[in-house]
Amino acid sequence: MNKSREQARGKHPRHERRGEARLPGVVATLVAILLYVALPQQLLVAPRYVVPTLELALLIPLVALNPKRLTRQTTAFRFLSLALTLVIAASNLTALGILIHELLYAGVKDGRALLVAAMQVWLTNIIAFGLAYWELDRGGPVARTQLPRSELPLADFRFSQDENDDAVEEVADGASISSDWVPKLVDYMYVSVTNSTAFSPTDTMPLSTRSKLLMSVQSIAALLISLLVIARAVSVLH
């Protein structure tokens, strides 16, 4: 058996784990902020830097508490992390609503600018909902690595790794039961990407009511961008 499979099969108590890296979540959040800042002014409900400033104000204390690894969680930390995700998602969905209104009633003529704005909203949609899934599933990123499975809240998503323990050996060795695998941010971003492109779950199934509602909202938003916004922009280009 090779070294990577030996490491995968070696279980470690969750309280001894280093926790998920902080950097990917920070990068995803900053990308979402930059995409919002770059939107056309008519798609913003407030002066350009009001929402980004609020998002940074929520992000800074989160980074201060867990600068490198997500290992500590307080009630305030949980509130701030969920609030940050909500602000990103709500501001982007609002921008989408304004964009659709502009298309229907304002007679937008600049098709190229419209295509760019639509892509920004679509990408932010992926990031926002990926962060939401990451923050909510099984109690969030801190709980998933620091608590034993018996103390985790009910799962919002069922990943393929959660049911691969009876597959062929080289697959089963990486399953949740065999290796104590838990999803990370990249796994939730993948769920968000597939939900925004296929408009439905693919290999990861929503289990809870809230995860189904979130995935439904994301799918509808992505569908509106694909069918209404981009279609209108292409027609303007012609």
Secondary structure, 3 states (H helix, E strand, C coil): CCHHHHHHHCCCCHHHCCCEECHHHHHHHHHHHHHHHCCCHHHCCCCCCHHHHHHHHHHHHHHHHCCCEECCCCHHHHHHHHHHHHHHHHHHHHHHHHHHHHHHHHCCCCHHHHHHHHHHHHHHHHHHHHHHHHHHHHHCHHHHHHCCHHHCCCCCEECHHHHCCCCCHHHHCCCHHHHCCCCCHHHHHHHHHHHHHHCCCCCCEECCHHHHHHHHHHHHHHHHHHHHHHHHHHHHHC
